[in-house]
């Protein structure tokens, strides 16, 4: 049994956890951004769910009242001879009123809204589940799972450590998350998947465990795979091949969404994204899951292939399908393509092909605005308030119907010129009659519905004003500038060149709060000198020299269960540590 001095108390939000200094369960303080954003969206979901239920109940009531009025009018119009009742058929008014009072109409039976059930499939220390239970009002039971005995023991201690309210609302189980979700179909209103690495092995069971209209929250930290460094691995895990570009982090979001949609379609279900963000070193998506055999026919309309030019920054999307409306029927057919010639019309180079990716909107504007308003109204309850408000503010100003983006410095680098200021470039696009916005993924990212010939015409006009040195004749920039612009760009300041957040000087892209802010070493891994980029040289030296065994939540973990702290009893017998056939479920809370 461990002594009190073997533990440290970690407080985040309204929850506290006991953490062994030898780190029996994985814990990454960096994920406070992830947990705060999840709590904000979960609060919005609880409110939206209640609004939708009330609207459905009111609609049902209205329909019942209309039907009742229709029946009354029919009865009043009946012939007097047929409406005459014999004495034996007459029911006393008192008995009739009593019968009506005791009988519940069938249309009222389903009016009760039960509190949403939450499943955290990969709980580790249980901090996330505890914060959900303690900070989100209106939740039902929160179920925390893990397949590591030491992590489940730690989670149970932390539940008891947080008092009676947590003990009654949170329960921890030692189980394989995939098997548990498969054996509880459509049971949970909220399912949270936050693995260490790829979530791909959990998606099939997760989309089955979510109730209709429920919320699926999913994190992916394997950014090297999703962003194109290992494209073949990405295809094997997610069913999409990534292309390399400055938009790679948004592409990662869209690949993950396309993968979730693919898994959902196998069970006649589909997803509706409400918020999709790239933060720190991972992507996080929040989607609602619905069942509709007819709606999944529209999935090809939401997916596209990418044609990425290898010479310049231009990219084009090819939708997988199209719909044909005739009279009152809608038929689906393959898309007509390709959308590009063999060679880029701007620079003459070839195209790389990637995808399919999710090309429909990745955010719901109403959700984003309501979530942001909710965060601002509860500022003191979010430890990472500045970070999540900056992300939500930038997301709220994005063009949600424009997939991917380009980088202003990149297109200036292609033609070897000095980059125009973001305000001047945005003004030129707006003055040309097109829309433009920033993106939460990159400070210099630009989303616009302007076609690429307009973008390059603006750069040609800019180079005329700011001449450049002569470039090699076979370079993409030379080919682009050799063409005369068909559009005369107007760089005069446009009224909407700055977003509302920029005009109010709202901070949108915050620096990391400390050095080595990012992913930590996977639980169970032995720390070596190769982890210096994650932990820093001082922590590595102290660990290798034996001064301390673990540093900053990233030490090596043994397979044996952690000792139980004094004052907390555990009656459940120990079981052998379970492992899946794939990567071990070492997870962030």
N, C-alpha and C positions, 0 to 999 in steps of 0.2 A: 504494500500500500504506500502510495507516494505521500510525501510530506507537503505541507502547505507551501513551503518555499520552492518546491519543484514546479509550481504553477505561476502563471501570470494572468491577470485579468485584462481582457481586451474589451473595450466598450466602443460600440458603433451605433449611432442612433439611440434607440431606447432599449437595445439589447446588450447583454454582457455575456461573454463566454470565458470559460476557463481553458487556457491553453498550456499544455505541457511545454516546458522550456526545451524539451527534446523533440517537440513537434510531432506528436502521434498522428495528428490529422492535418491535412493541407489547409493553409490559410494564407491568402494574399491580400494585404491591405490595399493594394492598388485597385482591387475590384470594388471598392466603395462606390466608384462612379457607376459601375454596372448595377450594384444593388440599389442605389438611390434612383437610378433611371427606372428600374423594374418596379420599385415601390410607387413611383409617380404614375406609371402606366397602369399599374394594378388598381390604384385608387380611381383613376379615370374609368377603368373597366367596370368596377363595382357601381359607379354612378351611372354609366351608360346602360349597364344591364338592368338597373332599376328603372330607368327612364323607358327603355324598350318594353319592359314588362308592363308598366303602367299604361303605355300607349296601346299595347295589345289588349289589355283588360278593358280599356275604354272603348276600343273598337268593337270588342265582343259585346259589351254592354249596349252600345249604340245599335248594333245589329239585332240584338235580342229585343230591344224596345221597338224597333221598326217592325219586326216580325209580330210582336204582340199587338201593335196598333193595327196591323193588317188583318190579323185574326179577329180583332174586335169589330172592325168595320164590316167584315164578312158576316159575322154573327148578327150585327144590327140590321143587315139587309135581308135576312132570311124571312121567309113567309111566316106570318103569325101562327098559321095552323100547324106548321112543322116545329115551331119553337115552343109550342105549348107543352108543358111537362105534366105528367100524371102526378098525383100526390105521392105515390111510392117512389118517384124519381127525384123528389125535391129534397135537397140536403139543407139542414138548418144552417143559417148564416154563421153561427158561433162555431159549429164543427168545421165548416169550410175554412174559416179564418185560421183555426187552430191547425188544420192540416197543411195549409199554405205556409204557416210560420215554421212548422217542424221539418218540412221537406225542403232540401237544398236543391235549387235548380241545377241541371247538368252543366250549364254554361258557367257556373260559379265554382265548380269543383277544382279547376286548375289555376285559380287566381293566386294562391299562396306562392310566394317566391322564397325559396330556400336559400340560405347563405351559400356562397360559392365554395366548393371544395378545391383545395390547392394541393398539387403534388410537386415536390422538388425531387427530381429523379436522381440527382447526384449531389448529396448534401454535404459530405465531408464533416466539418465541425458543426454544422447546423445553424450557423449565424444567419444565413439568408432566411431560412424558415422561421427563426425566432423573430427576426425583424418584420417579416410579413405578419405574423400573428399579433405582435405587440403594436405595430404602427398603422396597419390598414384596418380601418373600422368596417364592420359588416362582413368579415370573412368567417367561414365555417372552419372545419378542421383542416389543418395543414399536415400533410404526410411527408416525412423526410426519409429518403432511401439512400443506401450505400451498400456496396458489396464488400467493404473492408470492415472487419470486426472492430479494429481499433477506432476507426472513424465513427462507427455506430455507437460504441461505448462512449466516446467523447461527446457525441451529439446528445445522448441520453443524459449525461451529467449536466450538460449545458441547459437542457430543458428544465431539469430540476433546479438548477442554479438560478434560473430566471423566475421562479416562484410559481404559485398555484395557477395563475392565469395561463402561463405557457404550458404547464403540465396538462391542463384540461383541453388545450387547443392544438397542441403539437404532439405528434407521435413519430418515433423513429423505428425503422425496420431494417434488418439485414436481409437484403434481397438483390437479385439482379434486376436492374431497372427495366430492361427489355421484357423479361418474363412477367414482371409485376404489371407493366402497362398493358401487355397483351391479355392478361387475365382479368383486367378491369376495364373493359371497353366502354367508352363514352361515359365514364363515371366522374371525371374531374372537370370542373369548369375552368381551371387554370393548370397548365402543365409547364414546368420550368426545366429546361435542359441547359446546363452550363458545364460542359466537360472540359477536361484539360486536353485540348487538341480538337479533332474533328468530331462533330455531332452526328455524322452520317449513319452510324450503326444504330442510332436511337430513333431516327426519324420515322421509320415504318411503324414502330409500336406507339410512338408518341401521337401520331395523327389519329390513331384508333382510340387512344385513351381520353381524348378531349371530347367533351360533350358538345352537342350542336350549339353553335354560337359562342363556344368557349374560346379561351385565349391560350395560344401556344407561344412561349417565349424561348428563344433558342440563341445560343452563343457559339461562335466558331473562332478559335484562336489559331488555326493552322493557315496563317495568312500567306506563307510562302507557297503553299499548295494552291490556294484560291486566287492568288495574284499572278500566277503564270510561271513561277520558277520551276515548278514540277507539274507541267500541264497534264502529262499522262496519269499522274497520281490523282489529280483533280477529277479527271474523267472517270477513273475507276471508283472514286468515292461519291461524286456528286452528279455524274452523268453529263458534265459540260466540260468543254475544252476552253481554257482562258487564253486571251490574247494579252500581250504586254502593251501597256499604255499608262499614261498618268491617271487615267480613270480606274486603275486596277482595284482600288478599295471599294468603289461603288460597284464595280463588276462583281466583286466578291459577294456583296450583299445580294445582287441579282442572281448569281449562281446558286446561292443558298436558298433563296425564295423559289427558284425554279425546281430545285431538288425536293423541297417540301411539298410543292404543288404536285409533282410527279408521284410522290408516295401517297398523297391524299387522294389523287384521282383513281388509284387502284381500288379504293373502297367507296367509290361514288361520292367523294367529298372534294371540296375545293377550299382555297384560302383567300382571305381578304387582308392584305397588309395594312396595319394601322400606323406603324412606326418602324423604320429601319435605319440604324445608325452605325457609323464607324467611329469608335472611340479608342484612344490609347493604342492598343495592339490587337484589337479584335473587332469583329462585327457582331451586332446584336439585332435580331429581328423580333417583332411582335406581330403576330398574325391571328386572325380569328378563323375558325374552322367551321364550315357548314356542310350539310349533306344535300345534294341535289343532282340526280342523274342527268338532268337536262342542262344544268349550268356547266358541267365539266366539258361539254361540247365546245365551250368558248375558250378552253385552255390554249389551243393553238394560236388564238388571237392575242394572247398575252406573252407569248414567247417569240424570240427572234435570234437569228444568227448575226454575228458581227463580222463585217469586212473591214479589217484594219490595214491601211496602207503602210508598207514597210519604209517608204521614203519620207512622207510628210505625216502630219498629225491627223489627217482626215480619216473618219470612220463612218460606216454606213450600216444600217440595220435592215435585215431581211426577215419579215414576219413569217412564221411557219404556216399560217392559214389565213383564209379570208371568209367572210360571210356574204351570202347573196340573198337579198330580200326580194321576194316576188309575191305580190298581193299581200296576204296576211301570214305567209310562211317565210321562214328563214332557213336557208340551206348553207352547209359548210363545205368548203372546197380548198384544195391546196393553194398556197400563195403563188402569184405569178412573179417569176424572177428570171435571172438575177437582177438585183438593183444596181449593179456596177458592171462596167466592162472588164475585160481581162487586165487592163492596165489603168492606173489612176488617171483620171481626166485632168487632175491638177499638176502632178509631178511626173507622170509616166511610169511609175514603179508598180510592182506587183502588190497583191493583197494577201494577207493572212486571214484565214477564216477561223472563227471561234464560236462558242456557244453550244447549245441554246441557252439564253439567259432570259430572266424575267424582264420584259420591256414595258409592262404596264406600270402605273404609279406604285411606288414603294412606301408612300405615306398616305394617311387620311388627314386632310387639312383640319377638319373639325376636331379630330382626336388630338392632333398636335397642339392646336390653340387651347383646347380645354385642359390638356395636360400641363402646358406651360402656365396657364392661369392658376391651376391648382398648386403648382410648385411655388409660384410667387406668393400665394396666400398662406403658405405654410413654410416660410423661409427657415425658421429656426429648427425644423424637424428634418432637414436634409444636410448631413455633414458635407456633401459635395455640391452644395447649392450653386456655387459659381460655375462649376463645370457643366452641370446638366442644363442650367438655364442658358448658357452660351450655346450649347449644342441645339437645344430646342428652338432657340431664337433663330439660329441660322437655318434650321430645317423648315421653320414656318415661312421663310422668305424664298425658299427654293421654287423653281418651276417644276411641279410634281409630275407633269405629263411629258417631260423631256428626259429620255434615258441618257445616262453617262454625261461627260463633260470634257472640255479640253483645257489645257493650261496656257495662259497668256504668254508666259515666258518661253514655253516650248515652241509656239508658232512663230514667235519673234526669232528664236534660235534657228528655226528652219530656214528663214530668209536672211539670217545673219545681220539683223538690224537691232538697234536699240529698242527695247520694248516700250510701247506707249503706256501711260499710266492706266490703271484699271478704270478710272473715271472717264478718261478720254475714249477708251475702247468701248466701254458700255454706252457712252453717248453716241458714238458712230453707229452702233447697232440699233439703238433706239431711234435715231434720226432716219435710219433706213427703213423704219416701219416694222421692226421685229422686236420680239421680247428677249429679255436677258436677265439672268440672276446669278448669284454665287452658289456655292455648294458647301455643305457642312464638312465635306471630306477634305478639302484643300483650300487654303486661303486664296490662292490664285486660280482656283477652278472656276470655269465659266460655263453656264448652261444657257443655251439659246436655241430658238427655233429657226434661226437664220441658216440657209443652206451654205455648204462649204465654199461655193463660188463667191458668195457675198463676203464671207469671212476673209478669203484671200484677196478680194478686191479692196477691202478696207486696209489690209496690210500693204498692198501695192501702192495705194494712195499715201500711206504713211511713209513708205520708203521714198516716194517722190519728194516728200517734204523733208525727209531726213536721209539723204543719200548714203549709200554704203560702198565699200570697196568692191572691186571686181572679184567675183567668185568663180571657182572651177565650172566649166561649161556643162559638165555632166551631173552637177549637184541638184538635188530636188529644189532648193531655193532659187537657183538660176532659172530652172524650167518654169517655176511659178511666176517669177518676176518678168519673164520674157513675154508674157501675155499682157495685153492692154486691159485695164479695168473697164468693165461695162457699167460700173456704179461709181459715181463721184461721192466719196465719203465726206460726211460733214462731222467734224470733230468738235463742234461747238457744244458747250455744256448743256446737257439735257436735264430736264427737271427730275427725272427718276433715275439719274445716273448713280445716285447713292441710295441705298436701301434705308428704311426707317431706322433700323438698328444702327447703321453707320452714321446717320444724321444725329441720332441721340448719343453717339459715341459709346454704344454698348459693346462690351468686350465679347468677342465672338470666338477667338482662337487663343486659348490660354496655354502658357508654358507648363511643363511638368512641375509639380510642386517640389520635387527633390530628384537627386541623381539616381540613376539606375531604376527609374520608374517604369516598370514593365512586367513582363511575365517572369515567374520564379521557377525554380527547379521543381520538376515533377516529384510528387511524394514517392519515396522509396528509392530515389536516385542517389548515388554516392557523389558528393561534391568534389570536383577536381578543378584544376587550373583552367579548363576550357569554359567554366562558368563565370569567368571574370567579367564578361559583358553584362551578365544579369545581376551579379551581387556587388561588383566593385573589387578592386585589388586588396583593399584593407580587410574586407570580410574573408576573402579567399585565403590571404596569408595567415590570418588568425586561425582559420579552420584547419588549414594544412599543417600549421605548427602545433596544433593541439591545444591552443589557448582556450578556445571555446569549441564545442562540438557542433553548435548550430548558430546561425546568424540571421536575424531579420525574417524569420518565418520560412527558411529555405534549407533546413538541414536534412541529412539522410534519415530515413525512417526504417525501422525494423519491422518485420512481419508479426512479431508478437504483440498482443493487445497491450495498450498502455495501462499503467497501474491506476487503480481507482483512488481518487482523492478522499481524504478523511471527511466524514460527515455526510457522504453520499453513498448509499448502498445500492447495489445492483443484484437482483435476485435471478436474472435470466442466465441460464447456463451458457458457457462460451461455446461457439461453433467454429469450425474451421473456416479460414479465410477463403472466400469464393473468388474465382477469376473467370472472366469470359474468354471466349476463343479469340477475341481481338485484343486491342490494347486494354490495359488495366484501367478501370474506372477511377482514376485519381482526378478529383474535381475541385473546382473553386466554389466556395460557399456562396 
